[in-house]
Amino acid sequence: MDTPNSPFTKAQLLPQEETLEIAKKKGELFIGIPKEAHFQERRVCLTPDAVAALTANGHRVLIESKAGEGAHYSDKDYSEAGAEVTNDTAKVFSCPMILKVEPPSIEELEMVNPQTVLISALQLKTQSKNYFEKLASKRVTAIAFEFIKDDDGTYPAVRTLSEIAGTAAVQVAAELMSNSELGTGTLLGNISGVPPAEVVIIGAGTVGEFAARSAIGLGANVKIFDNSITKLRCIQTNIGRPTYTSTLQPKNLIKALKRCDVAIGAIRGANRSPVVVTETMVQGMKAGAVIIDVSIDMGGCFETSDVTSHDKPTFVKHQVTHYCVPNIPARFARTASISLSNIFTPYLLDIGEEGGIENKLRFDKGLKNGLYFYHGVLTNKSVANWFNLHYRDINLLIF
């Protein structure tokens, strides 16, 4: 009989058993690492140390034979770390989760099973509509590591590769300056009684900052140009010493380029790097000067720049040596692999602890920011606009 004047029944008022929170079931990941087939790509996503950490937590890693060879990691290194090594490329691509540096080709996507989780770079400017249609047909969940955000709002993968590119640009410049055929035999350093080398850096982002750090460390005179006063102020603070900085005023830039031994281009735009240095400006540079165009992957900021490769990295134009390799970090494959591995490993361990990619995406906004396909549904507005495709807001798919 119901209690008078009560909205509850007698049964509802009886004490109920306590409901305890059910612990999340830890997921076991099965990760496939194929060998990079892209031209001159020598990096690998996980180092043997990272594989050891994953296998120690109960996850499986299947790696294609010689996948780490470019970064000087042998199959034995991976095998001893607990990975399974195979020569069968199709077997690696059939894993439930695939980890790559470069985005897979259409041919590689043919080998992927439906509902696979793919983590790789996206490199939007190099993709075709067919690539996204193939991902949709396979109902793939795809994450672009260059769009993954950290807690502080930065992009860790982009930053770490930019740090490598900036430092490497100065090393490459020093090498080219000392080259007896291409250079003037000048040491990029500060020797008593000898005027120091002059280095011009165009762009005050991460690449520019680490190029400036390296050049200053060697003792060069550094001049940094950028149109963002905030970036110029930040680079001064981060370097920790007074440095010549200027906005991109033609008069100041032309004067600096005429005197410099090295010019490093590290400025980027929304779609294409702006051409900051014209051919006339390059003609006014010293014979034997060196240009390192780090932004060549976005079109380059020197009008005289043309894409080169690691096999033939330089060309001479107007008596100025140009180095325009779009993938500088691949030259330092081991360092780049360790840096990428440091980013991937915590995420993979967390995905396992959370019981799978679904739960991790639900609570990690930074990882969700890198998501561009969810079970075959395009979730990235930029990709949709670029290729005129239909997309859905990820927040309507994951609650």
C-alpha positions as CSV (number, residue, x, y, z in Angstrom):
1,M,0.0,0.0,0.0
2,D,1.3,3.5,-0.9
3,T,2.3,5.9,1.9
4,P,-0.4,8.7,2.1
5,N,0.7,12.1,0.6
6,S,3.9,10.6,-0.6
7,P,5.1,10.6,-4.2
8,F,7.0,7.3,-3.6
9,T,5.7,3.8,-3.2
10,K,6.5,1.7,-0.1
11,A,8.9,-0.4,-2.2
12,Q,10.8,2.8,-3.3
13,L,11.2,3.9,0.3
14,L,12.8,0.7,1.4
15,P,16.7,0.8,1.8
16,Q,18.4,0.0,-1.4
17,E,21.8,-1.7,-1.9
18,E,24.7,0.7,-2.4
19,T,25.8,1.1,-6.0
20,L,29.6,1.2,-6.3
21,E,31.5,2.8,-9.1
22,I,32.7,0.2,-11.5
23,A,36.4,0.6,-12.3
24,K,37.3,1.1,-15.9
25,K,38.5,-2.0,-17.6
26,K,42.1,-1.6,-18.8
27,G,42.4,-2.0,-22.5
28,E,45.1,-4.0,-24.3
29,L,46.4,-2.2,-27.4
30,F,47.7,-4.0,-30.4
31,I,49.9,-1.5,-32.3
32,G,51.3,-1.9,-35.7
33,I,54.3,0.1,-36.9
34,P,55.0,-0.2,-40.6
35,K,58.2,0.8,-42.3
36,E,58.0,4.3,-43.7
37,A,57.8,4.1,-47.5
38,H,57.7,7.9,-48.1
39,F,60.7,9.4,-50.0
40,Q,63.7,10.0,-47.6
41,E,61.6,9.4,-44.5
42,R,63.9,7.8,-41.9
43,R,62.0,8.5,-38.7
44,V,60.1,5.9,-36.7
45,C,57.2,6.6,-34.2
46,L,58.4,4.5,-31.3
47,T,61.9,3.8,-30.1
48,P,62.8,0.4,-28.5
49,D,62.6,2.1,-25.0
50,A,59.0,3.2,-25.7
51,V,58.1,-0.3,-27.0
52,A,59.5,-1.8,-23.8
53,A,57.3,0.6,-21.7
54,L,54.2,-0.4,-23.7
55,T,54.8,-4.2,-23.6
56,A,55.6,-4.0,-19.9
57,N,52.0,-2.6,-19.5
58,G,50.5,-5.5,-21.3
59,H,50.2,-4.1,-24.8
60,R,51.4,-5.7,-28.1
61,V,53.6,-4.1,-30.7
62,L,54.0,-5.5,-34.2
63,I,56.8,-3.7,-36.1
64,E,57.8,-4.2,-39.7
65,S,61.3,-5.4,-40.2
66,K,63.8,-2.6,-40.7
67,A,61.3,0.1,-39.7
68,G,63.8,1.6,-37.3
69,E,66.8,1.2,-39.6
70,G,66.8,4.9,-40.7
71,A,67.1,6.0,-37.1
72,H,69.7,3.2,-36.4
73,Y,67.5,0.9,-34.4
74,S,67.8,-2.7,-35.4
75,D,65.1,-5.4,-35.4
76,K,67.0,-7.0,-32.6
77,D,66.6,-3.8,-30.5
78,Y,62.9,-4.0,-31.0
79,S,62.7,-7.7,-30.4
80,E,64.5,-7.5,-27.1
81,A,62.2,-4.6,-26.1
82,G,59.2,-7.0,-26.5
83,A,58.0,-6.2,-30.0
84,E,57.0,-8.8,-32.6
85,V,59.0,-8.3,-35.8
86,T,57.6,-9.3,-39.2
87,N,58.4,-9.0,-42.9
88,D,54.7,-9.0,-43.8
89,T,53.6,-5.4,-44.5
90,A,50.0,-6.4,-44.8
91,K,50.0,-8.1,-41.4
92,V,51.3,-4.8,-39.8
93,F,48.6,-2.8,-41.5
94,S,45.9,-5.2,-40.3
95,C,46.6,-4.3,-36.6
96,P,43.7,-2.5,-34.8
97,M,45.9,0.5,-34.2
98,I,48.5,1.8,-36.7
99,L,51.2,4.3,-35.9
100,K,53.0,6.2,-38.7
101,V,55.1,9.3,-39.2
102,E,53.9,10.1,-42.7
103,P,50.2,9.6,-43.7
104,P,49.6,6.2,-45.3
105,S,49.3,6.1,-49.1
106,I,46.1,5.0,-50.9
107,E,47.8,1.6,-51.5
108,E,48.6,1.2,-47.9
109,L,45.1,2.1,-46.9
110,E,43.8,-0.8,-49.0
111,M,45.5,-3.1,-46.4
112,V,43.9,-1.4,-43.4
113,N,41.0,-3.3,-41.7
114,P,37.7,-1.6,-41.1
115,Q,37.4,0.3,-37.7
116,T,41.2,0.7,-37.4
117,V,42.6,3.6,-35.3
118,L,45.3,5.5,-37.3
119,I,47.7,7.9,-35.7
120,S,50.0,9.7,-38.2
121,A,50.7,13.2,-39.7
122,L,47.9,14.5,-41.9
123,Q,49.9,17.0,-44.1
124,L,46.7,18.5,-45.4
125,K,48.3,20.4,-48.3
126,T,49.7,17.1,-49.8
127,Q,46.5,15.1,-49.6
128,S,43.8,14.4,-52.2
129,K,40.0,13.9,-51.9
130,N,40.5,10.1,-52.6
131,Y,42.5,9.8,-49.3
132,F,39.6,11.0,-47.2
133,E,37.0,8.9,-49.2
134,K,39.1,5.8,-48.6
135,L,39.3,6.6,-44.8
136,A,35.5,7.0,-44.8
137,S,34.9,3.7,-46.7
138,K,37.1,1.8,-44.1
139,R,35.3,3.6,-41.2
140,V,38.7,4.6,-39.8
141,T,39.2,6.7,-36.6
142,A,42.2,8.9,-37.6
143,I,44.2,11.3,-35.4
144,A,46.7,13.8,-36.9
145,F,49.6,14.2,-34.4
146,E,50.5,17.7,-35.6
147,F,47.0,18.9,-34.4
148,I,47.2,17.3,-30.9
149,K,47.2,20.0,-28.3
150,D,49.0,20.1,-24.9
151,D,47.4,21.3,-21.7
152,D,49.1,24.8,-22.2
153,G,47.5,25.1,-25.7
154,T,50.7,24.4,-27.7
155,Y,51.1,21.7,-30.3
156,P,53.8,19.4,-28.9
157,A,54.7,17.5,-32.1
158,V,54.9,20.6,-34.2
159,R,57.0,22.3,-31.5
160,T,59.5,19.5,-31.0
161,L,60.1,19.1,-34.8
162,S,60.4,22.9,-35.1
163,E,63.0,22.9,-32.3
164,I,65.0,20.3,-34.3
165,A,64.6,22.2,-37.6
166,G,65.8,25.5,-36.0
167,T,68.8,24.0,-34.4
168,A,69.6,21.9,-37.5
169,A,69.4,25.0,-39.8
170,V,72.3,26.6,-38.0
171,Q,74.3,23.3,-38.1
172,V,73.7,22.9,-41.8
173,A,74.6,26.6,-42.4
174,A,77.9,26.1,-40.5
175,E,78.7,23.1,-42.6
176,L,77.9,24.8,-45.9
177,M,80.0,27.9,-44.9
178,S,83.0,25.8,-44.2
179,N,82.6,23.7,-47.4
180,S,85.6,24.4,-49.7
181,E,83.4,24.2,-52.9
182,L,80.2,26.0,-51.8
183,G,81.3,28.2,-48.9
184,T,83.8,30.9,-48.2
185,G,85.6,28.9,-45.6
186,T,84.2,31.0,-42.8
187,L,83.7,29.5,-39.3
188,L,80.2,30.2,-37.9
189,G,81.6,31.2,-34.5
190,N,83.4,33.9,-32.5
191,I,87.2,33.7,-32.7
192,S,89.3,36.4,-30.9
193,G,90.3,39.1,-33.3
194,V,88.0,37.9,-36.1
195,P,84.6,39.6,-36.8
196,P,81.8,37.1,-36.0
197,A,79.5,35.7,-38.7
198,E,76.3,37.6,-39.3
199,V,73.1,35.6,-39.2
200,V,69.6,36.9,-40.3
201,I,66.6,35.0,-39.1
202,I,63.2,35.7,-40.7
203,G,60.4,34.5,-38.3
204,A,60.4,34.6,-34.5
205,G,58.5,31.4,-33.9
206,T,59.9,28.2,-32.5
207,V,62.1,27.5,-35.5
208,G,63.5,31.1,-35.3
209,E,64.0,30.9,-31.5
210,F,66.0,27.7,-31.6
211,A,68.0,28.9,-34.7
212,A,68.8,32.1,-32.7
213,R,69.8,30.1,-29.6
214,S,72.2,27.9,-31.6
215,A,73.7,30.8,-33.6
216,I,74.2,32.9,-30.5
217,G,75.7,29.9,-28.7
218,L,78.3,29.6,-31.5
219,G,79.1,33.4,-31.1
220,A,77.4,34.7,-34.3
221,N,75.8,38.2,-34.5
222,V,72.1,37.5,-34.9
223,K,69.3,39.7,-36.3
224,I,65.7,38.5,-36.0
225,F,62.8,39.8,-38.2
226,D,59.1,39.3,-37.7
227,N,56.0,41.4,-38.0
228,S,54.6,40.3,-34.7
229,I,55.9,42.5,-31.8
230,T,54.6,39.9,-29.3
231,K,56.7,37.1,-30.9
232,L,59.8,39.4,-31.0
233,R,59.2,40.3,-27.3
234,C,58.8,36.6,-26.4
235,I,62.0,35.5,-28.3
236,Q,64.0,38.2,-26.5
237,T,62.7,36.9,-23.2
238,N,63.2,33.2,-24.0
239,I,66.8,33.8,-25.3
240,G,67.5,35.8,-22.1
241,R,69.7,38.4,-23.6
242,P,69.4,41.6,-25.7
243,T,69.2,40.7,-29.4
244,Y,68.7,42.7,-32.5
245,T,65.0,42.5,-33.5
246,S,63.0,44.3,-36.1
247,T,59.7,44.3,-37.9
248,L,59.9,43.4,-41.6
249,Q,60.7,46.8,-42.8
250,P,62.4,46.5,-46.3
251,K,65.1,49.1,-45.6
252,N,66.3,47.3,-42.4
253,L,66.0,43.8,-44.0
254,I,67.9,44.8,-47.2
255,K,70.7,46.3,-45.1
256,A,70.9,43.2,-42.9
257,L,70.8,40.7,-45.9
258,K,73.6,42.6,-47.7
259,R,75.9,42.1,-44.7
260,C,74.9,38.6,-43.6
261,D,76.7,35.3,-44.1
262,V,73.6,33.2,-43.4
263,A,69.9,33.9,-43.9
264,I,67.4,31.5,-42.3
265,G,63.7,31.7,-43.5
266,A,61.3,30.4,-40.8
267,I,58.1,32.5,-41.3
268,R,54.8,30.9,-42.1
269,G,51.4,32.0,-43.4
270,A,47.9,30.5,-43.1
271,N,48.1,28.7,-46.5
272,R,51.5,29.6,-47.9
273,S,54.6,31.2,-46.5
274,P,54.8,34.9,-47.6
275,V,57.6,35.7,-49.9
276,V,59.6,38.2,-47.8
277,V,62.9,38.2,-49.6
278,T,62.7,39.1,-53.3
279,E,65.1,37.9,-56.0
280,T,66.6,41.5,-56.1
281,M,67.4,41.2,-52.4
282,V,69.1,37.9,-52.9
283,Q,71.1,39.4,-55.8
284,G,72.4,42.0,-53.3
285,M,73.7,39.4,-50.8
286,K,77.4,38.5,-50.5
287,A,78.9,35.9,-52.8
288,G,79.2,32.7,-50.9
289,A,76.4,33.5,-48.5
290,V,74.0,30.7,-47.4
291,I,70.2,30.7,-47.4
292,I,68.4,28.0,-45.4
293,D,64.7,28.1,-46.3
294,V,63.0,26.1,-43.5
295,S,59.6,27.2,-44.6
296,I,60.0,25.6,-48.1
297,D,57.4,23.0,-47.2
298,M,54.9,25.9,-47.2
299,G,56.2,27.4,-50.4
300,G,59.3,29.2,-49.0
301,C,59.8,32.8,-48.0
302,F,62.7,33.5,-50.5
303,E,61.6,34.2,-54.1
304,T,64.7,32.2,-55.3
305,S,63.9,29.0,-53.3
306,D,63.2,25.7,-55.1
307,V,62.5,22.4,-53.3
308,T,65.6,20.2,-52.9
309,S,66.1,16.7,-51.4
310,H,68.5,15.2,-48.8
311,D,70.5,13.6,-51.7
312,K,71.1,16.9,-53.5
313,P,70.2,19.5,-50.8
314,T,71.7,22.6,-52.3
315,F,71.9,24.8,-55.5
316,V,73.6,28.1,-56.2
317,K,71.7,31.1,-57.5
318,H,73.2,34.6,-57.8
319,Q,76.3,33.2,-56.1
320,V,74.3,32.4,-53.0
321,T,74.0,28.8,-51.8
322,H,70.4,27.7,-51.2
323,Y,69.4,24.8,-48.9
324,C,65.7,24.1,-49.4
325,V,65.0,20.6,-48.0
326,P,61.4,20.5,-46.8
327,N,61.9,17.7,-44.3
328,I,64.9,18.8,-42.3
329,P,64.1,16.7,-39.1
330,A,64.4,13.5,-41.2
331,R,68.1,14.2,-41.6
332,F,68.4,13.9,-37.8
333,A,66.2,10.8,-37.7
334,R,67.2,9.4,-34.4
335,T,66.7,12.7,-32.4
336,A,63.4,13.2,-34.2
337,S,62.3,9.6,-33.5
338,I,63.0,10.0,-29.8
339,S,61.1,13.3,-29.7
340,L,58.1,11.8,-31.4
341,S,58.2,8.7,-29.2
342,N,58.2,10.9,-26.1
343,I,54.9,12.4,-27.3
344,F,53.2,9.2,-28.4
345,T,54.1,6.9,-25.5
346,P,52.2,8.8,-22.7
347,Y,49.1,9.0,-24.9
348,L,49.2,5.3,-25.8
349,L,49.6,4.3,-22.1
350,D,46.7,6.6,-21.2
351,I,44.5,5.1,-24.0
352,G,45.2,1.7,-22.5
353,E,44.5,2.8,-19.0
354,E,41.2,4.5,-20.1
355,G,40.0,1.3,-21.7
356,G,40.4,2.4,-25.3
357,I,40.5,5.4,-27.6
358,E,36.8,6.2,-27.1
359,N,37.1,7.0,-23.4
360,K,40.4,8.9,-23.9
361,L,38.8,11.1,-26.6
362,R,35.8,11.8,-24.3
363,F,37.9,13.4,-21.6
364,D,41.0,14.6,-23.4
365,K,40.3,17.8,-25.4
366,G,43.9,18.0,-26.6
367,L,43.8,14.6,-28.2
368,K,40.3,15.3,-29.5
369,N,41.7,18.3,-31.3
370,G,43.9,16.0,-33.4
371,L,40.9,13.8,-34.4
372,Y,39.8,14.3,-38.0
373,F,37.9,11.0,-38.7
374,Y,35.7,9.2,-36.2
375,H,34.5,5.8,-37.4
376,G,34.5,7.0,-41.0
377,V,32.8,10.3,-40.3
378,L,34.9,13.4,-41.1
379,T,35.1,15.7,-38.0
380,N,37.5,18.4,-39.1
381,K,36.0,21.6,-40.6
382,S,39.3,22.7,-42.2
383,V,39.5,19.4,-44.2
384,A,35.8,19.6,-45.1
385,N,36.2,23.2,-46.5
386,W,39.5,22.4,-48.3
387,F,38.1,19.4,-50.2
388,N,34.3,20.4,-50.2
389,L,33.3,17.4,-48.0
390,H,30.5,17.0,-45.5
391,Y,31.6,16.9,-41.8
392,R,30.1,16.5,-38.4
393,D,31.0,18.2,-35.1
394,I,32.9,15.7,-33.0
395,N,31.1,17.0,-29.8
396,L,27.8,15.7,-31.3
397,L,29.3,12.2,-31.8
398,I,31.2,11.9,-28.5
399,F,29.5,12.9,-25.2
